[in-house]
Amino acid sequence: MSKIALGGVQFGIDYGVANNKGQVQIEEVQSILNYAKKNGVNILDTASGYGDSEGVLGKVGVDNFQIITKTTSIKQGVNGVVRIFYQSLKNLKQKKAYGLLIHDIGEIEHKQFDTLLIELARLKRQGLVKKIGVSVYNSQQIDYVLDNFSIDLIQLPINILDQRLINDESLVKLKKHNVEIHARSALLQGLLLMSINTIPYWFDTPPKNWTLNLTI
């Protein structure tokens, strides 16, 4: 498995600070996937909430990729979440997925959250998904999940400007629990690759009381 994953959100919606072209057209998606495959990238990250991303990937063909998708909101019930996962497989034209993540960790306080984890574990036992997990934002969420649930995979923010989860040893803790770690926001939606002259104007003046702690 490659150490680099390809995010599919722009395949389904207009997304990203550095994106000035809108949703990627299907012909370009095909070209991107061909380039990724040629260069050893074989992991795709998508979600049912990314517009038509999964449908586009299914049309292009992703048989040579490991797919990670995410749940829809638990507000529609656990059965609804599972139903949408089956729809994701159908849209992707896949019989199974490599990973299934709970998309909104904010729903961890929902009364059916425990039931949702049980259902994801059932999907894993059935061979429909290899690894289950969550997408998180901070160490408090990581601690809660590790203390209360058994997960295989976690997605978290980390980049050269945001190293909180390195400094507080959250990554070390996850490693000890044998949780596979996937970093997101590595390039801040492309912001870290933008020319200083093309950075959006709202970054010119930081908010009051704003400080930057940078560890390299």
NORDA-V767775 format. One record per residue. N is the residue number from 1. RES is the residue in three letters. PHI is phi in whole degrees, -180 to 180 (NA if undefined). Layout:
BEGIN
N/RES/PHI ; N/RES/PHI
END
This chain:
BEGIN
1/MET/NA ; 2/SER/-73 ; 3/LYS/-86 ; 4/ILE/-116 ; 5/ALA/-114 ; 6/LEU/-105 ; 7/GLY/-80 ; 8/GLY/-110 ; 9/VAL/-63 ; 10/GLN/-72 ; 11/PHE/-76 ; 12/GLY/-121 ; 13/ILE/-146 ; 14/ASP/-80 ; 15/TYR/-146 ; 16/GLY/113 ; 17/VAL/-60 ; 18/ALA/-89 ; 19/ASN/-87 ; 20/ASN/-117 ; 21/LYS/-117 ; 22/GLY/81 ; 23/GLN/-63 ; 24/VAL/-69 ; 25/GLN/-73 ; 26/ILE/-61 ; 27/GLU/-64 ; 28/GLU/-72 ; 29/VAL/-59 ; 30/GLN/-59 ; 31/SER/-65 ; 32/ILE/-65 ; 33/LEU/-67 ; 34/ASN/-62 ; 35/TYR/-66 ; 36/ALA/-61 ; 37/LYS/-63 ; 38/LYS/-63 ; 39/ASN/-105 ; 40/GLY/83 ; 41/VAL/-89 ; 42/ASN/-130 ; 43/ILE/-118 ; 44/LEU/-119 ; 45/ASP/-109 ; 46/THR/-146 ; 47/ALA/-167 ; 48/SER/-65 ; 49/GLY/-85 ; 50/TYR/-93 ; 51/GLY/59 ; 52/ASP/-100 ; 53/SER/-54 ; 54/GLU/-68 ; 55/GLY/-66 ; 56/VAL/-64 ; 57/LEU/-63 ; 58/GLY/-64 ; 59/LYS/-69 ; 60/VAL/-72 ; 61/GLY/103 ; 62/VAL/-131 ; 63/ASP/-62 ; 64/ASN/-94 ; 65/PHE/-120 ; 66/GLN/-90 ; 67/ILE/-104 ; 68/ILE/-116 ; 69/THR/-123 ; 70/LYS/-136 ; 71/THR/-76 ; 72/THR/-88 ; 73/SER/-65 ; 74/ILE/-72 ; 75/LYS/-62 ; 76/GLN/-89 ; 77/GLY/95 ; 78/VAL/-62 ; 79/ASN/-61 ; 80/GLY/-66 ; 81/VAL/-63 ; 82/VAL/-65 ; 83/ARG/-61 ; 84/ILE/-67 ; 85/PHE/-63 ; 86/TYR/-61 ; 87/GLN/-66 ; 88/SER/-61 ; 89/LEU/-60 ; 90/LYS/-63 ; 91/ASN/-64 ; 92/LEU/-80 ; 93/LYS/59 ; 94/GLN/-125 ; 95/LYS/-88 ; 96/LYS/-159 ; 97/ALA/-123 ; 98/TYR/-71 ; 99/GLY/-137 ; 100/LEU/-133 ; 101/LEU/-110 ; 102/ILE/-72 ; 103/HIS/-73 ; 104/ASP/-109 ; 105/ILE/-66 ; 106/GLY/-64 ; 107/GLU/-87 ; 108/ILE/-63 ; 109/GLU/-89 ; 110/HIS/-66 ; 111/LYS/-64 ; 112/GLN/-101 ; 113/PHE/-61 ; 114/ASP/-60 ; 115/THR/-63 ; 116/LEU/-62 ; 117/LEU/-62 ; 118/ILE/-63 ; 119/GLU/-68 ; 120/LEU/-65 ; 121/ALA/-64 ; 122/ARG/-66 ; 123/LEU/-61 ; 124/LYS/-66 ; 125/ARG/-63 ; 126/GLN/-78 ; 127/GLY/81 ; 128/LEU/-84 ; 129/VAL/-148 ; 130/LYS/-83 ; 131/LYS/-136 ; 132/ILE/-117 ; 133/GLY/-177 ; 134/VAL/-141 ; 135/SER/-108 ; 136/VAL/-124 ; 137/TYR/-124 ; 138/ASN/-147 ; 139/SER/-69 ; 140/GLN/-63 ; 141/GLN/-67 ; 142/ILE/-61 ; 143/ASP/-61 ; 144/TYR/-63 ; 145/VAL/-64 ; 146/LEU/-65 ; 147/ASP/-76 ; 148/ASN/-122 ; 149/PHE/-139 ; 150/SER/-107 ; 151/ILE/-126 ; 152/ASP/-108 ; 153/LEU/-143 ; 154/ILE/-140 ; 155/GLN/-117 ; 156/LEU/-147 ; 157/PRO/-84 ; 158/ILE/-162 ; 159/ASN/-162 ; 160/ILE/-64 ; 161/LEU/-95 ; 162/ASP/-120 ; 163/GLN/-121 ; 164/ARG/-55 ; 165/LEU/-78 ; 166/ILE/-84 ; 167/ASN/-65 ; 168/ASP/-92 ; 169/GLU/65 ; 170/SER/-63 ; 171/LEU/-66 ; 172/VAL/-63 ; 173/LYS/-62 ; 174/LEU/-64 ; 175/LYS/-62 ; 176/LYS/-64 ; 177/HIS/-91 ; 178/ASN/59 ; 179/VAL/-93 ; 180/GLU/-73 ; 181/ILE/-106 ; 182/HIS/-118 ; 183/ALA/-87 ; 184/ARG/-120 ; 185/SER/59 ; 186/ALA/-62 ; 187/LEU/-118 ; 188/LEU/50 ; 189/GLN/58 ; 190/GLY/96 ; 191/LEU/-58 ; 192/LEU/-71 ; 193/LEU/-104 ; 194/MET/-81 ; 195/SER/-67 ; 196/ILE/-56 ; 197/ASN/-79 ; 198/THR/-112 ; 199/ILE/-68 ; 200/PRO/-52 ; 201/TYR/-61 ; 202/TRP/-69 ; 203/PHE/-90 ; 204/ASP/-65 ; 205/THR/-120 ; 206/PRO/-68 ; 207/PRO/-63 ; 208/LYS/-62 ; 209/ASN/65 ; 210/TRP/-86 ; 211/THR/-133 ; 212/LEU/-118 ; 213/ASN/-110 ; 214/LEU/-113 ; 215/THR/-120 ; 216/ILE/-120
END
